[in-house]
Amino acid sequence: MSFALAYFAAFFMIAIAIGFLAFVYRKSGSLMPSDVAERLGAMLSIALIFAAGLLLFVTYRVDVGEGFTTPQGPSLTREELGAPAPDFAFTHVASQETGRLSDYTGDVVLINWWATWCAPCLEELPALNALQAKYAGDGLTVLTISDESRATLVDFEKDLPLETVSGYVEGGPELADPFRRTLQIRPTSYVIDRDGIIRDFVLGAQDLPTFERMISPYVREGVATR
């Protein structure tokens, strides 16, 4: 729904409700008449006005860029954004082999830190699967990394298989900043360019168009060299 349509819907709801309340008042001289049907209609009209007001509030917040999907939390310093991403080791869930972030030098990498207990993480996993499938040929690697046990992740992927590079780390607090620091919020996503430089960072669940906007400046720079 576009912002204009949402605004129109909210004002239309308010107009209908006020119109009905005015009709009831003119007929009975009260906003809470004795007639049961009219009283119920008046109560519903008042509830409709409150609902429309809430719709206006939410629409306005999102319209001006103050939406509710990105929580406040730890961020990157000016020195970290645009700096080389610290290398780290992880274990592949499927093969149990050790991998490293540096293995993907030459690819654009989107690292998503997540957990099975994190509801917003679960909401965005299908978008991450779709992102990997759509841009793998352009040299994109999506790394979904958790600090949970392999048994937990294997059991989870029976219900929702991951098309990403799925891995886990043990001892998450031992990671270097900024990864260690931003693990306070899940999900957290980073975009790392083909040279291993951190280019973008976002807290909270995102959708496929948002992820595409994040990676698009870097996947266009050519195919992977690895």
C-alpha positions as protocol buffer text, in pm:
chain_id: "A"
residue {
  index: 1
  type: MET
  ca { x: 0 y: 0 z: 0 }
}
residue {
  index: 2
  type: SER
  ca { x: 140 y: 342 z: -97 }
}
residue {
  index: 3
  type: PHE
  ca { x: 161 y: 620 z: 157 }
}
residue {
  index: 4
  type: ALA
  ca { x: -99 y: 826 z: -35 }
}
residue {
  index: 5
  type: LEU
  ca { x: -346 y: 537 z: -29 }
}
residue {
  index: 6
  type: ALA
  ca { x: -287 y: 480 z: 342 }
}
residue {
  index: 7
  type: TYR
  ca { x: -346 y: 848 z: 419 }
}
residue {
  index: 8
  type: PHE
  ca { x: -662 y: 846 z: 206 }
}
residue {
  index: 9
  type: ALA
  ca { x: -792 y: 532 z: 377 }
}
residue {
  index: 10
  type: ALA
  ca { x: -735 y: 680 z: 722 }
}
residue {
  index: 11
  type: PHE
  ca { x: -910 y: 1010 z: 642 }
}
residue {
  index: 12
  type: PHE
  ca { x: -1194 y: 826 z: 469 }
}
residue {
  index: 13
  type: MET
  ca { x: -1246 y: 611 z: 781 }
}
residue {
  index: 14
  type: ILE
  ca { x: -1253 y: 923 z: 997 }
}
residue {
  index: 15
  type: ALA
  ca { x: -1500 y: 1097 z: 764 }
}
residue {
  index: 16
  type: ILE
  ca { x: -1737 y: 799 z: 763 }
}
residue {
  index: 17
  type: ALA
  ca { x: -1723 y: 769 z: 1142 }
}
residue {
  index: 18
  type: ILE
  ca { x: -1780 y: 1140 z: 1203 }
}
residue {
  index: 19
  type: GLY
  ca { x: -2063 y: 1140 z: 952 }
}
residue {
  index: 20
  type: PHE
  ca { x: -2240 y: 857 z: 1133 }
}
residue {
  index: 21
  type: LEU
  ca { x: -2189 y: 1021 z: 1473 }
}
residue {
  index: 22
  type: ALA
  ca { x: -2333 y: 1346 z: 1339 }
}
residue {
  index: 23
  type: PHE
  ca { x: -2635 y: 1156 z: 1206 }
}
residue {
  index: 24
  type: VAL
  ca { x: -2693 y: 989 z: 1542 }
}
residue {
  index: 25
  type: TYR
  ca { x: -2656 y: 1317 z: 1730 }
}
residue {
  index: 26
  type: ARG
  ca { x: -2901 y: 1501 z: 1506 }
}
residue {
  index: 27
  type: LYS
  ca { x: -3153 y: 1220 z: 1540 }
}
residue {
  index: 28
  type: SER
  ca { x: -3132 y: 1156 z: 1914 }
}
residue {
  index: 29
  type: GLY
  ca { x: -2952 y: 1457 z: 2060 }
}
residue {
  index: 30
  type: SER
  ca { x: -2684 y: 1230 z: 2209 }
}
residue {
  index: 31
  type: LEU
  ca { x: -2378 y: 1039 z: 2090 }
}
residue {
  index: 32
  type: MET
  ca { x: -2492 y: 746 z: 2305 }
}
residue {
  index: 33
  type: PRO
  ca { x: -2864 y: 711 z: 2219 }
}
residue {
  index: 34
  type: SER
  ca { x: -3100 y: 468 z: 2389 }
}
residue {
  index: 35
  type: ASP
  ca { x: -3158 y: 274 z: 2067 }
}
residue {
  index: 36
  type: VAL
  ca { x: -2934 y: -34 z: 2086 }
}
residue {
  index: 37
  type: ALA
  ca { x: -2844 y: -40 z: 1715 }
}
residue {
  index: 38
  type: GLU
  ca { x: -2759 y: 330 z: 1707 }
}
residue {
  index: 39
  type: ARG
  ca { x: -2558 y: 303 z: 2029 }
}
residue {
  index: 40
  type: LEU
  ca { x: -2358 y: 13 z: 1885 }
}
residue {
  index: 41
  type: GLY
  ca { x: -2301 y: 207 z: 1564 }
}
residue {
  index: 42
  type: ALA
  ca { x: -2180 y: 508 z: 1761 }
}
residue {
  index: 43
  type: MET
  ca { x: -1937 y: 295 z: 1961 }
}
residue {
  index: 44
  type: LEU
  ca { x: -1804 y: 134 z: 1645 }
}
residue {
  index: 45
  type: SER
  ca { x: -1763 y: 477 z: 1486 }
}
residue {
  index: 46
  type: ILE
  ca { x: -1557 y: 598 z: 1781 }
}
residue {
  index: 47
  type: ALA
  ca { x: -1342 y: 285 z: 1760 }
}
residue {
  index: 48
  type: LEU
  ca { x: -1299 y: 347 z: 1386 }
}
residue {
  index: 49
  type: ILE
  ca { x: -1172 y: 699 z: 1456 }
}
residue {
  index: 50
  type: PHE
  ca { x: -910 y: 563 z: 1697 }
}
residue {
  index: 51
  type: ALA
  ca { x: -805 y: 295 z: 1444 }
}
residue {
  index: 52
  type: ALA
  ca { x: -774 y: 557 z: 1170 }
}
residue {
  index: 53
  type: GLY
  ca { x: -566 y: 776 z: 1399 }
}
residue {
  index: 54
  type: LEU
  ca { x: -331 y: 485 z: 1466 }
}
residue {
  index: 55
  type: LEU
  ca { x: -306 y: 420 z: 1091 }
}
residue {
  index: 56
  type: LEU
  ca { x: -217 y: 786 z: 1033 }
}
residue {
  index: 57
  type: PHE
  ca { x: 48 y: 776 z: 1306 }
}
residue {
  index: 58
  type: VAL
  ca { x: 216 y: 460 z: 1175 }
}
residue {
  index: 59
  type: THR
  ca { x: 199 y: 576 z: 812 }
}
residue {
  index: 60
  type: TYR
  ca { x: 352 y: 911 z: 898 }
}
residue {
  index: 61
  type: ARG
  ca { x: 636 y: 753 z: 1098 }
}
residue {
  index: 62
  type: VAL
  ca { x: 725 y: 520 z: 811 }
}
residue {
  index: 63
  type: ASP
  ca { x: 679 y: 796 z: 551 }
}
residue {
  index: 64
  type: VAL
  ca { x: 933 y: 1022 z: 723 }
}
residue {
  index: 65
  type: GLY
  ca { x: 1180 y: 742 z: 777 }
}
residue {
  index: 66
  type: GLU
  ca { x: 1110 y: 678 z: 1144 }
}
residue {
  index: 67
  type: GLY
  ca { x: 956 y: 334 z: 1103 }
}
residue {
  index: 68
  type: PHE
  ca { x: 952 y: 54 z: 1356 }
}
residue {
  index: 69
  type: THR
  ca { x: 1149 y: -224 z: 1185 }
}
residue {
  index: 70
  type: THR
  ca { x: 1500 y: -105 z: 1275 }
}
residue {
  index: 71
  type: PRO
  ca { x: 1571 y: -108 z: 1648 }
}
residue {
  index: 72
  type: GLN
  ca { x: 1807 y: 126 z: 1826 }
}
residue {
  index: 73
  type: GLY
  ca { x: 2128 y: -45 z: 1923 }
}
residue {
  index: 74
  type: PRO
  ca { x: 2501 y: -69 z: 1866 }
}
residue {
  index: 75
  type: SER
  ca { x: 2629 y: 73 z: 1542 }
}
residue {
  index: 76
  type: LEU
  ca { x: 2952 y: 104 z: 1350 }
}
residue {
  index: 77
  type: THR
  ca { x: 3200 y: 378 z: 1418 }
}
residue {
  index: 78
  type: ARG
  ca { x: 3310 y: 609 z: 1139 }
}
residue {
  index: 79
  type: GLU
  ca { x: 3641 y: 423 z: 1128 }
}
residue {
  index: 80
  type: GLU
  ca { x: 3478 y: 79 z: 1095 }
}
residue {
  index: 81
  type: LEU
  ca { x: 3248 y: 161 z: 803 }
}
residue {
  index: 82
  type: GLY
  ca { x: 3475 y: 161 z: 499 }
}
residue {
  index: 83
  type: ALA
  ca { x: 3745 y: -40 z: 675 }
}
residue {
  index: 84
  type: PRO
  ca { x: 3847 y: -403 z: 611 }
}
residue {
  index: 85
  type: ALA
  ca { x: 3614 y: -653 z: 777 }
}
residue {
  index: 86
  type: PRO
  ca { x: 3792 y: -852 z: 1048 }
}
residue {
  index: 87
  type: ASP
  ca { x: 3842 y: -1211 z: 941 }
}
residue {
  index: 88
  type: PHE
  ca { x: 3686 y: -1485 z: 1151 }
}
residue {
  index: 89
  type: ALA
  ca { x: 3643 y: -1861 z: 1143 }
}
residue {
  index: 90
  type: PHE
  ca { x: 3312 y: -2044 z: 1144 }
}
residue {
  index: 91
  type: THR
  ca { x: 3192 y: -2401 z: 1101 }
}
residue {
  index: 92
  type: HIS
  ca { x: 2969 y: -2501 z: 810 }
}
residue {
  index: 93
  type: VAL
  ca { x: 2647 y: -2653 z: 944 }
}
residue {
  index: 94
  type: ALA
  ca { x: 2614 y: -2920 z: 674 }
}
residue {
  index: 95
  type: SER
  ca { x: 2974 y: -3038 z: 634 }
}
residue {
  index: 96
  type: GLN
  ca { x: 3117 y: -2941 z: 975 }
}
residue {
  index: 97
  type: GLU
  ca { x: 3419 y: -2808 z: 789 }
}
residue {
  index: 98
  type: THR
  ca { x: 3590 y: -2489 z: 901 }
}
residue {
  index: 99
  type: GLY
  ca { x: 3543 y: -2182 z: 684 }
}
residue {
  index: 100
  type: ARG
  ca { x: 3664 y: -1824 z: 706 }
}
residue {
  index: 101
  type: LEU
  ca { x: 3523 y: -1496 z: 590 }
}
residue {
  index: 102
  type: SER
  ca { x: 3842 y: -1446 z: 389 }
}
residue {
  index: 103
  type: ASP
  ca { x: 3752 y: -1755 z: 183 }
}
residue {
  index: 104
  type: TYR
  ca { x: 3502 y: -1532 z: -1 }
}
residue {
  index: 105
  type: THR
  ca { x: 3738 y: -1254 z: -103 }
}
residue {
  index: 106
  type: GLY
  ca { x: 3638 y: -1163 z: -458 }
}
residue {
  index: 107
  type: ASP
  ca { x: 3268 y: -1208 z: -383 }
}
residue {
  index: 108
  type: VAL
  ca { x: 3026 y: -953 z: -249 }
}
residue {
  index: 109
  type: VAL
  ca { x: 2935 y: -1094 z: 92 }
}
residue {
  index: 110
  type: LEU
  ca { x: 2622 y: -1026 z: 292 }
}
residue {
  index: 111
  type: ILE
  ca { x: 2675 y: -1152 z: 646 }
}
residue {
  index: 112
  type: ASN
  ca { x: 2357 y: -1204 z: 845 }
}
residue {
  index: 113
  type: TRP
  ca { x: 2394 y: -1276 z: 1217 }
}
residue {
  index: 114
  type: TRP
  ca { x: 2083 y: -1456 z: 1337 }
}
residue {
  index: 115
  type: ALA
  ca { x: 1942 y: -1710 z: 1584 }
}
residue {
  index: 116
  type: THR
  ca { x: 1658 y: -1962 z: 1583 }
}
residue {
  index: 117
  type: TRP
  ca { x: 1501 y: -1795 z: 1891 }
}
residue {
  index: 118
  type: CYS
  ca { x: 1485 y: -1458 z: 1714 }
}
residue {
  index: 119
  type: ALA
  ca { x: 1140 y: -1406 z: 1556 }
}
residue {
  index: 120
  type: PRO
  ca { x: 1249 y: -1117 z: 1325 }
}
residue {
  index: 121
  type: CYS
  ca { x: 1538 y: -1335 z: 1206 }
}
residue {
  index: 122
  type: LEU
  ca { x: 1298 y: -1608 z: 1100 }
}
residue {
  index: 123
  type: GLU
  ca { x: 1082 y: -1358 z: 913 }
}
residue {
  index: 124
  type: GLU
  ca { x: 1370 y: -1248 z: 690 }
}
residue {
  index: 125
  type: LEU
  ca { x: 1529 y: -1588 z: 619 }
}
residue {
  index: 126
  type: PRO
  ca { x: 1312 y: -1650 z: 308 }
}
residue {
  index: 127
  type: ALA
  ca { x: 1431 y: -1314 z: 171 }
}
residue {
  index: 128
  type: LEU
  ca { x: 1793 y: -1416 z: 231 }
}
residue {
  index: 129
  type: ASN
  ca { x: 1732 y: -1747 z: 53 }
}
residue {
  index: 130
  type: ALA
  ca { x: 1581 y: -1558 z: -241 }
}
residue {
  index: 131
  type: LEU
  ca { x: 1869 y: -1310 z: -244 }
}
residue {
  index: 132
  type: GLN
  ca { x: 2126 y: -1589 z: -265 }
}
residue {
  index: 133
  type: ALA
  ca { x: 1938 y: -1768 z: -542 }
}
residue {
  index: 134
  type: LYS
  ca { x: 1890 y: -1450 z: -747 }
}
residue {
  index: 135
  type: TYR
  ca { x: 2242 y: -1307 z: -725 }
}
residue {
  index: 136
  type: ALA
  ca { x: 2471 y: -1609 z: -686 }
}
residue {
  index: 137
  type: GLY
  ca { x: 2564 y: -1578 z: -1054 }
}
residue {
  index: 138
  type: ASP
  ca { x: 2670 y: -1218 z: -993 }
}
residue {
  index: 139
  type: GLY
  ca { x: 2923 y: -1319 z: -731 }
}
residue {
  index: 140
  type: LEU
  ca { x: 2714 y: -1273 z: -417 }
}
residue {
  index: 141
  type: THR
  ca { x: 2758 y: -1497 z: -113 }
}
residue {
  index: 142
  type: VAL
  ca { x: 2506 y: -1475 z: 169 }
}
residue {
  index: 143
  type: LEU
  ca { x: 2654 y: -1597 z: 497 }
}
residue {
  index: 144
  type: THR
  ca { x: 2397 y: -1673 z: 767 }
}
residue {
  index: 145
  type: ILE
  ca { x: 2587 y: -1717 z: 1092 }
}
residue {
  index: 146
  type: SER
  ca { x: 2452 y: -1813 z: 1434 }
}
residue {
  index: 147
  type: ASP
  ca { x: 2625 y: -1869 z: 1767 }
}
residue {
  index: 148
  type: GLU
  ca { x: 2397 y: -2162 z: 1851 }
}
residue {
  index: 149
  type: SER
  ca { x: 2490 y: -2531 z: 1851 }
}
residue {
  index: 150
  type: ARG
  ca { x: 2506 y: -2734 z: 1533 }
}
residue {
  index: 151
  type: ALA
  ca { x: 2234 y: -2968 z: 1664 }
}
residue {
  index: 152
  type: THR
  ca { x: 1996 y: -2674 z: 1706 }
}
residue {
  index: 153
  type: LEU
  ca { x: 2066 y: -2545 z: 1356 }
}
residue {
  index: 154
  type: VAL
  ca { x: 2041 y: -2887 z: 1191 }
}
residue {
  index: 155
  type: ASP
  ca { x: 1704 y: -2944 z: 1357 }
}
residue {
  index: 156
  type: PHE
  ca { x: 1585 y: -2599 z: 1247 }
}
residue {
  index: 157
  type: GLU
  ca { x: 1688 y: -2651 z: 885 }
}
residue {
  index: 158
  type: LYS
  ca { x: 1473 y: -2962 z: 863 }
}
residue {
  index: 159
  type: ASP
  ca { x: 1176 y: -2725 z: 861 }
}
residue {
  index: 160
  type: LEU
  ca { x: 1335 y: -2433 z: 676 }
}
residue {
  index: 161
  type: PRO
  ca { x: 1637 y: -2532 z: 463 }
}
residue {
  index: 162
  type: LEU
  ca { x: 1878 y: -2247 z: 406 }
}
residue {
  index: 163
  type: GLU
  ca { x: 2004 y: -2179 z: 54 }
}
residue {
  index: 164
  type: THR
  ca { x: 2269 y: -1952 z: 200 }
}
residue {
  index: 165
  type: VAL
  ca { x: 2613 y: -2050 z: 330 }
}
residue {
  index: 166
  type: SER
  ca { x: 2493 y: -2159 z: 673 }
}
residue {
  index: 167
  type: GLY
  ca { x: 2743 y: -2159 z: 955 }
}
residue {
  index: 168
  type: TYR
  ca { x: 2791 y: -2114 z: 1326 }
}
residue {
  index: 169
  type: VAL
  ca { x: 3056 y: -1975 z: 1557 }
}
residue {
  index: 170
  type: GLU
  ca { x: 3137 y: -2085 z: 1909 }
}
residue {
  index: 171
  type: GLY
  ca { x: 3231 y: -1826 z: 2164 }
}
residue {
  index: 172
  type: GLY
  ca { x: 3067 y: -1534 z: 1986 }
}
residue {
  index: 173
  type: PRO
  ca { x: 3205 y: -1279 z: 2235 }
}
residue {
  index: 174
  type: GLU
  ca { x: 3556 y: -1371 z: 2116 }
}
residue {
  index: 175
  type: LEU
  ca { x: 3481 y: -1224 z: 1773 }
}
residue {
  index: 176
  type: ALA
  ca { x: 3654 y: -899 z: 1685 }
}
residue {
  index: 177
  type: ASP
  ca { x: 3460 y: -574 z: 1675 }
}
residue {
  index: 178
  type: PRO
  ca { x: 3235 y: -470 z: 1513 }
}
residue {
  index: 179
  type: PHE
  ca { x: 3090 y: -823 z: 1486 }
}
residue {
  index: 180
  type: ARG
  ca { x: 3121 y: -893 z: 1859 }
}
residue {
  index: 181
  type: ARG
  ca { x: 2957 y: -567 z: 1957 }
}
residue {
  index: 182
  type: THR
  ca { x: 2665 y: -581 z: 1718 }
}
residue {
  index: 183
  type: LEU
  ca { x: 2570 y: -936 z: 1820 }
}
residue {
  index: 184
  type: GLN
  ca { x: 2371 y: -765 z: 2095 }
}
residue {
  index: 185
  type: ILE
  ca { x: 2098 y: -719 z: 1830 }
}
residue {
  index: 186
  type: ARG
  ca { x: 1963 y: -993 z: 1602 }
}
residue {
  index: 187
  type: PRO
  ca { x: 1932 y: -993 z: 1311 }
}
residue {
  index: 188
  type: THR
  ca { x: 2227 y: -782 z: 1204 }
}
residue {
  index: 189
  type: SER
  ca { x: 2346 y: -766 z: 843 }
}
residue {
  index: 190
  type: TYR
  ca { x: 2668 y: -641 z: 684 }
}
residue {
  index: 191
  type: VAL
  ca { x: 2761 y: -588 z: 320 }
}
residue {
  index: 192
  type: ILE
  ca { x: 3126 y: -651 z: 242 }
}
residue {
  index: 193
  type: ASP
  ca { x: 3261 y: -570 z: -104 }
}
residue {
  index: 194
  type: ARG
  ca { x: 3486 y: -782 z: -322 }
}
residue {
  index: 195
  type: ASP
  ca { x: 3796 y: -639 z: -155 }
}
residue {
  index: 196
  type: GLY
  ca { x: 3677 y: -725 z: 194 }
}
residue {
  index: 197
  type: ILE
  ca { x: 3569 y: -373 z: 290 }
}
residue {
  index: 198
  type: ILE
  ca { x: 3260 y: -316 z: 508 }
}
residue {
  index: 199
  type: ARG
  ca { x: 3025 y: -104 z: 295 }
}
residue {
  index: 200
  type: ASP
  ca { x: 2688 y: -123 z: 468 }
}
residue {
  index: 201
  type: PHE
  ca { x: 2532 y: -227 z: 796 }
}
residue {
  index: 202
  type: VAL
  ca { x: 2176 y: -259 z: 923 }
}
residue {
  index: 203
  type: LEU
  ca { x: 2006 y: -372 z: 1242 }
}
residue {
  index: 204
  type: GLY
  ca { x: 1673 y: -553 z: 1239 }
}
residue {
  index: 205
  type: ALA
  ca { x: 1476 y: -760 z: 993 }
}
residue {
  index: 206
  type: GLN
  ca { x: 1473 y: -647 z: 629 }
}
residue {
  index: 207
  type: ASP
  ca { x: 1290 y: -753 z: 314 }
}
residue {
  index: 208
  type: LEU
  ca { x: 1425 y: -860 z: -25 }
}
residue {
  index: 209
  type: PRO
  ca { x: 1405 y: -512 z: -189 }
}
residue {
  index: 210
  type: THR
  ca { x: 1605 y: -364 z: 100 }
}
residue {
  index: 211
  type: PHE
  ca { x: 1875 y: -629 z: 72 }
}
residue {
  index: 212
  type: GLU
  ca { x: 1888 y: -572 z: -303 }
}
residue {
  index: 213
  type: ARG
  ca { x: 1939 y: -200 z: -253 }
}
residue {
  index: 214
  type: MET
  ca { x: 2220 y: -273 z: -8 }
}
residue {
  index: 215
  type: ILE
  ca { x: 2416 y: -501 z: -241 }
}
residue {
  index: 216
  type: SER
  ca { x: 2337 y: -343 z: -578 }
}
residue {
  index: 217
  type: PRO
  ca { x: 2626 y: -91 z: -586 }
}
residue {
  index: 218
  type: TYR
  ca { x: 2875 y: -373 z: -535 }
}
residue {
  index: 219
  type: VAL
  ca { x: 2742 y: -668 z: -737 }
}
residue {
  index: 220
  type: ARG
  ca { x: 2746 y: -439 z: -1041 }
}
residue {
  index: 221
  type: GLU
  ca { x: 3122 y: -405 z: -1016 }
}
residue {
  index: 222
  type: GLY
  ca { x: 3179 y: -732 z: -1197 }
}
residue {
  index: 223
  type: VAL
  ca { x: 3183 y: -1104 z: -1136 }
}
residue {
  index: 224
  type: ALA
  ca { x: 3375 y: -1266 z: -857 }
}
residue {
  index: 225
  type: THR
  ca { x: 3748 y: -1313 z: -902 }
}
residue {
  index: 226
  type: ARG
  ca { x: 3780 y: -1597 z: -654 }
}
